[in-house]
Every structure is written in structure tokens, then in C-alpha cells.
């Protein structure tokens, strides 16, 4: 039996969500469609990819191995079909500033594509915090930036959001909050909380907490996403982070589950920023056009 991209997408969604009901909701399809697709996929692979339990779908050893291949397949398909930018003979250099989260979880794949499509475009990349990026854009040290646009407040800068990454609660596999019909910041406040500090995550978090009478019980503040991942997966606390940095397992191979909270939690917006009155060079136009085509953003100034 042949394996289809549909089966792989349904498998990945189920692996990430940990439950067929949540995967079906995320994909806007029926639960039976996912169940059938996974069953057919397991027949093709010749092994069970999930162990089923009342708590959800847990990846087997074979399932974890298959997930790595599934991600690679979907990335290759996206690379082959989603980008319409032809190879260009544009020449020039571009200074790009980016924040930690963007460099670690968003930019690398796009930089490789840019290099392949525009071999004569030299990109100098600098990792900085938002304040240094804003100052550098205004003083012309950097041409353009890729950062969390939801954090930019400077009126002298123009921004263009490319993606909005939903924030969800991260918990360990079999955590008791997974059994509740509804979870909000009230319930989260009763749990030990692992606070990520990089890219102003702590300040962003406190903004939406401040709209409630509750506060997180912070037991650790860290700038390491991997530290948060390991602490959560090992049952030492919970965290609220965006889907962009989500990986459903820790470095130790322990599962991380997610919960959509009933309280309004703002998404993490990622995009471009530049000085408002800057005159775009050909290199800057190529860079912005690439991202607009990659994320289907209308070319409107």
C-alpha cells in the first residue's frame, strides 16, 4: 500500500497534538478521517506508530523514528511547491538583524533558500535584542530586521508580520491538567511555572497575566528554550510558549503535551522591520519580496 502526503500530515498533526480529537480540530477534518489514515499508514509501515490510551496517542519507538522522516518529507514538499521566486542575478549585500528566537527557530531554512535563489546576494546576519535592533535600524547600521513584530512599539519603524504563532500551555505527558475540560490561567497559577526570559518573553507573559487576578508561580527563569522543554517534559513545571518553538519531546525523549487555554493569550507575531522613511535598495526589495511570496503577503507598502 502506498503512503500519501495526506496520511503523513495527519500523522504529524496527531503526534504533535497527542490526541486525535485535537488533531482533527486543528486540521478541520473528521476524527474518523485521521483514524483511517493512521491505520492505513501503520499497515504500510508494518508497525504500530502510536500506543493508544484514555489519555491520548503516545508515539512508539517506531513512531518517533517515523516522525523525523515525516517532518523531512513535509519540509521538502513545502520547499518544492510553496516558493515561486526564480533564481535571480541580483547582486549586492544586505545587513540583517534578528533576535534569538528568530535565528533559532525561523530563519535558517529561509536563509538557505535565499542563498540558493540569489547566489550573488551577500547577507550579513547579526543576532541582537530588540532594543539594539531598533537602534541599529534607525542609525542605518542594519538594512532590515527579522524579529518579533508584536514587541515593536517604535513609531519610526515599519513592520510587516509574516506569521502569528499561537501560544499554548505546555505540560508533561499524563499531567493532571490534561484531564480537565477547561484550563485557564487560574489553574495554571496553581502549578510551578517555568518562565522563559529570552526575547522579552517574560514581559509579554506578564502583560496577559496582568489582565487577570492571577499570577504565575515562577520556580525558574531561564533564557534557554531547551531548559524549559526539559523541565516541562520531566514534570517539574508548566510553561506557556508559542507553537513556533514547540517540539513534542525533550532532549531526553520525554513527551510534551499542549493545552489551549480558555483565557485570551496573544499570538507571537514574527516578521520584518525597517526604518519608516528608508529607501529600499534592490537587495532589500529582494529580501522582502522573498518573504512576501513565501507567506503570501500582499505587496502593499
Phi and psi in degrees as a GROMACS rama.xvg file:
@    title "Ramachandran Plot"
@    xaxis  label "Phi"
@    yaxis  label "Psi"
@TYPE xy
-77.8932  154.244  UNK-2
-99.8271  132.824  UNK-3
-104.817  159.153  UNK-4
-63.2799  -32.7548  UNK-5
-61.0138  -45.3294  UNK-6
-60.9685  -40.9421  UNK-7
-66.5224  -41.8318  UNK-8
-64.0345  -40.8839  UNK-9
-67.5806  -37.8972  UNK-10
-63.1441  -46.576  UNK-11
-62.8028  -43.9411  UNK-12
-60.518  -41.4623  UNK-13
-68.319  -39.5773  UNK-14
-63.5209  -40.1304  UNK-15
-74.3531  -39.0028  UNK-16
-82.5933  -30.0187  UNK-17
81.5244  -4.10538  UNK-18
-146.34  140.878  UNK-19
-66.0624  -36.6022  UNK-20
-62.117  -44.362  UNK-21
-69.5384  -38.182  UNK-22
-63.3995  -41.4767  UNK-23
-63.9767  -40.5171  UNK-24
-66.1171  -40.5037  UNK-25
-65.9032  -33.4168  UNK-26
-95.0888  -5.46943  UNK-27
57.922  45.2476  UNK-28
-132.613  176.793  UNK-29
-80.7735  153.862  UNK-30
-64.1749  -35.8324  UNK-31
-63.8622  -33.3747  UNK-32
-64.673  -40.7045  UNK-33
-69.596  -43.6207  UNK-34
-58.1095  -45.0608  UNK-35
-64.9516  -42.8489  UNK-36
-62.7769  -42.4861  UNK-37
-68.3844  -40.1931  UNK-38
-60.9793  -45.5741  UNK-39
-64.2652  -38.2259  UNK-40
-65.8474  -41.2172  UNK-41
-64.5117  -34.6162  UNK-42
-66.1258  -39.1066  UNK-43
-67.8721  -41.1257  UNK-44
-74.0269  -30.8905  UNK-45
84.4544  23.8392  UNK-46
-159.85  157.395  UNK-47
-74.679  132.352  UNK-48
-95.8698  -22.2483  UNK-49
-130.997  149.358  UNK-50
-103.14  129.841  UNK-51
-93.3161  140.062  UNK-52
-151.563  167.023  UNK-53
-59.3702  -22.6125  UNK-54
-82.5455  -16.0118  UNK-55
142.424  -153.082  UNK-56
-110.742  114.952  UNK-57
-106.567  129.761  UNK-58
-64.1172  136.081  UNK-59
-80.716  176.878  UNK-60
-59.4904  -43.4446  UNK-61
-64.8373  -38.4947  UNK-62
-62.2263  -40.7369  UNK-63
-64.7559  -39.7691  UNK-64
-65.4693  -40.754  UNK-65
-66.9434  -32.901  UNK-66
-63.027  -39.6407  UNK-67
-58.866  -44.5497  UNK-68
-66.9722  -37.0174  UNK-69
-63.3396  -44.2828  UNK-70
-59.0909  -43.0849  UNK-71
-63.7929  -41.6145  UNK-72
-62.8335  -47.45  UNK-73
-66.5143  -36.609  UNK-74
-64.3859  -40.5671  UNK-75
-66.4043  -40.6185  UNK-76
-64.2283  -43.7453  UNK-77
-62.3459  -42.4494  UNK-78
-62.2696  -37.6438  UNK-79
-77.5644  -24.988  UNK-80
-115.877  -24.0642  UNK-81
-89.8837  -17.284  UNK-82
-106.899  127.73  UNK-83
-110.11  8.76141  UNK-84
-77.8609  119.284  UNK-85
-77.6677  163.827  UNK-86
-60.1684  134.861  UNK-87
-122.249  152.01  UNK-88
-97.2207  17.842  UNK-89
-59.9099  131.551  UNK-90
-116.921  150.551  UNK-91
148.142  -179.971  UNK-92
-124.051  156.153  UNK-93
-144.733  128.743  UNK-94
-98.7404  119.871  UNK-95
-119.171  126.588  UNK-96
-102.628  144.806  UNK-97
-149.657  153.266  UNK-98
-87.7966  169.232  UNK-99
-56.6214  -50.4498  UNK-100
-62.9249  -40.8342  UNK-101
-64.3049  -44.5079  UNK-102
-65.4493  -38.5743  UNK-103
-78.1034  -31.6659  UNK-104
-126.509  -1.1727  UNK-105
-131.27  -46.2175  UNK-106
-78.1393  -36.9049  UNK-107
-51.341  -46.3086  UNK-108
-63.6992  -38.7149  UNK-109
-71.2745  -35.4295  UNK-110
-63.5264  -38.1182  UNK-111
-64.9878  -41.3031  UNK-112
-66.1771  -41.7526  UNK-113
-60.8669  -42.5868  UNK-114
-62.7319  -39.4226  UNK-115
-70.414  -40.3414  UNK-116
-81.0007  -27.0996  UNK-117
-131.596  73.3857  UNK-118
-63.7284  -20.2437  UNK-119
-97.3092  8.15235  UNK-120
-97.7295  116.586  UNK-121
-95.0132  119.976  UNK-122
-109.471  121.533  UNK-123
-100.412  120.292  UNK-124
-107.418  136.238  UNK-125
-128.893  130.358  UNK-126
-95.3897  123.269  UNK-127
-146.8  164.971  UNK-128
-81.2374  169.779  UNK-129
-59.4908  -44.2697  UNK-130
-59.5474  -43.7796  UNK-131
-67.29  -35.4239  UNK-132
-65.8588  -46.4712  UNK-133
-60.0728  -45.0604  UNK-134
-63.6926  -39.4967  UNK-135
-68.0028  -35.8431  UNK-136
-66.0862  -43.0865  UNK-137
-69.751  -28.094  UNK-138
-96.4374  7.66384  UNK-139
67.4124  20.2427  UNK-140
-74.6416  -28.5798  UNK-141
-125.409  142.577  UNK-142
-77.6219  -43.8762  UNK-143
-154.017  160.402  UNK-144
-133.535  154.369  UNK-145
-121.749  119.306  UNK-146
-158.679  -175.935  UNK-147
-81.404  100.192  UNK-148
-65.701  -22.1438  UNK-149
-66.7321  -14.6158  UNK-150
-97.2907  -10.1085  UNK-151
-81.9325  126.479  UNK-152
-121.585  -9.51291  UNK-153
-67.9489  121.379  UNK-154
-70.5419  -12.6989  UNK-155
-86.639  1.84812  UNK-156
-114.666  143.348  UNK-157
-100.954  142.682  UNK-158
-129.926  157.103  UNK-159
-142.527  112.78  UNK-160
-79.4445  132.976  UNK-161
-98.5922  -45.6249  UNK-162
-138.293  151.828  UNK-163
-118.269  111.296  UNK-164
-96.1954  118.242  UNK-165
-64.5097  139.977  UNK-166
-96.3929  133.672  UNK-167
-133.074  164.878  UNK-168
-79.4395  130.673  UNK-169
-99.1201  131.597  UNK-170
-139.348  163.327  UNK-171
-72.5475  157.402  UNK-172
-57.9924  134.963  UNK-173
70.5293  17.4797  UNK-174
-63.3319  146.065  UNK-175
-64.6059  -24.4902  UNK-176
-68.3473  -19.2133  UNK-177
-68.2343  -19.1694  UNK-178
-91.1177  -4.29813  UNK-179
-86.2032  143.917  UNK-180
-69.5341  -28.8074  UNK-181
-145.546  134.59  UNK-182
-129.452  130.928  UNK-183
-130.688  -173.105  UNK-184
-64.4332  -25.3626  UNK-185
-59.2662  -48.0727  UNK-186
-69.9955  -36.929  UNK-187
-64.1141  -36.4957  UNK-188
-61.6448  -22.5672  UNK-189
-84.0957  -4.64823  UNK-190
-104.41  150.811  UNK-191
-61.696  133.548  UNK-192
-116.853  132.528  UNK-193
-99.3719  112.864  UNK-194
-97.3982  116.421  UNK-195
-78.5829  135.807  UNK-196
-109.407  -18.5352  UNK-197
-66.3832  149.785  UNK-198
53.7507  40.4375  UNK-199
61.1558  23.9042  UNK-200
-60.051  -37.5282  UNK-201
-65.7991  -43.2167  UNK-202
-64.5327  -40.9808  UNK-203
-61.9441  -43.2117  UNK-204
-60.9817  -45.1714  UNK-205
-66.1026  -25.3834  UNK-206
-65.4964  -43.7056  UNK-207
-81.8953  -25.9985  UNK-208
-66.2855  -33.584  UNK-209
-67.7192  -15.4144  UNK-210
-82.3967  1.83885  UNK-211
-126.964  166.669  UNK-212
-80.9556  5.27516  UNK-213
-105.995  159.461  UNK-214
-138.994  145.534  UNK-215
-70.2146  145.389  UNK-216
-91.6982  83.7098  UNK-217
-75.1003  122.179  UNK-218
-106.893  -15.4364  UNK-219
-154.293  134.762  UNK-220
-112.156  128.439  UNK-221
-146.766  149.51  UNK-222
-92.5691  1.41075  UNK-223
-101.099  118.5  UNK-224
-64.2975  -37.0554  UNK-225
-65.9387  -34.0837  UNK-226
-64.9375  -42.2741  UNK-227
-60.3711  -45.2877  UNK-228
-59.5247  -46.7048  UNK-229
-67.7966  -42.4433  UNK-230
-62.4287  -43.6449  UNK-231
-65.8551  -47.9973  UNK-232
-62.2462  -28.7669  UNK-233
-91.0476  11.2377  UNK-234
75.628  21.1967  UNK-235
-96.9196  5.48648  UNK-236
162.605  178.04  UNK-237
-123.363  168.447  UNK-238
-153.365  156.91  UNK-239
-115.623  112.626  UNK-240
-140.015  168.03  UNK-241
-81.9018  158.932  UNK-242
-65.8073  -22.864  UNK-243
-62.8446  -33.5319  UNK-244
-100.127  3.87735  UNK-245
-73.3443  130.168  UNK-246
-130.449  132.068  UNK-247
-77.08  14.6719  UNK-248
-151.794  156.698  UNK-249
-88.9076  176.043  UNK-250
-62.2379  -24.448  UNK-251
-83.5051  -1.47151  UNK-252
84.9302  16.5288  UNK-253
-93.5356  145.043  UNK-254
-79.3719  142.997  UNK-255
-115.727  129.268  UNK-256
-105.974  160.505  UNK-257
-127.457  152.716  UNK-258
-132.906  131.669  UNK-259
-81.7786  122.326  UNK-260
-82.6155  149.161  UNK-261
-76.3496  -23.0994  UNK-262
-77.0121  149.524  UNK-263
-69.1388  118.754  UNK-264
-117.747  121.017  UNK-265
-65.9021  147.908  UNK-266
-75.9942  162.197  UNK-267
-94.8248  112.152  UNK-268
-90.7908  131.131  UNK-269
-120.369  135.686  UNK-270
-173.611  -158.439  UNK-271
-105.328  155.758  UNK-272
-143.978  146.41  UNK-273
-154.379  164.722  UNK-274
-65.4725  134.074  UNK-275
-57.2662  -40.0281  UNK-276
-98.6797  14.0695  UNK-277
-70.8647  146.524  UNK-278
-93.0455  119.168  UNK-279
-67.7853  129.503  UNK-280
-82.2763  166.015  UNK-281
-56.5225  -37.1184  UNK-282
-65.7277  -41.1694  UNK-283
-65.802  -39.4159  UNK-284
-63.4727  -42.16  UNK-285
-61.7984  -44.596  UNK-286
-62.2758  -48.0503  UNK-287
-67.4049  -40.3152  UNK-288
-63.561  -37.6972  UNK-289
-56.577  -50.871  UNK-290
-69.14  -34.5112  UNK-291
-63.8443  -39.9544  UNK-292
-73.3086  -37.1679  UNK-293
-64.978  -32.314  UNK-294
-116.377  12.7131  UNK-295
57.5404  45.6578  UNK-296
-92.3407  126.516  UNK-297
-57.9009  141.532  UNK-298
-81.7176  71.7495  UNK-299
-120.459  129.344  UNK-300
